[in-house]
Amino acid sequence: MKSFIILLFFYSFTFTIAKAATGISPWTPDSARKELVFLLEERKKLFDEYSESLSKKSGFFGNQTKNDLRDSRLKLEAIVAEDNKIMSALNRTLDFRNFEKQNMKYDVSTNEDRIRSLQVMNDTLNAQLIRLERENKINISKVRSNRIYFVLLFLILGVMMVFVLRKVKTTPPA
């Protein structure tokens, strides 16, 4: 649990830094796409500038000068730096997707464990229900037979009372 909290803190911290650095949140598909589109547009601009610098020939007889070549090299380095930013953004997106997949796998396995435990509990409760229904049927049949015995006992007791009362009425007082 502690590592999960630390991991959550780490991701929220990197999220805040990334949002502050780029102004775009890399953690949603739309914002990552916007960031990549922005970086690709920047790269296109840099490449257009590089193409223009290659066609620039300010030297004698229409050749490129040392400064023209230096300027072209600097623009090429800027393109490489922009490419590195694009690769970094793509790697962040892939890392986040991998994190989402791992998180989903964890959620699925947790849910599967919960389903298994609920199925075991359901099976146990069904077995108890069946056992209690059998006991209930047995008890109902015992109650019915006991009612019959109870009615018969009252009938016998009533008949005996009638005989006793007749005998008491027929015997002379002494």
Secondary structure, 3 states (H helix, E strand, C coil): CHHHHHHHHHHHHHHHHHHHHHCCCCCCHHHHHHHHHHHHHHHHHHHHHHHHHHHCCCCHHHCCCHHHHHHHHHHHHHHHHHHHHHHHHHHHHHHHHHHHHHHHHHHHHHHHHHHHHHHHHHHHHHHHHHHHHHHHHHHHHHHHHHHHHHHHHHHHHHHHHHHHHHHHHHCCCC
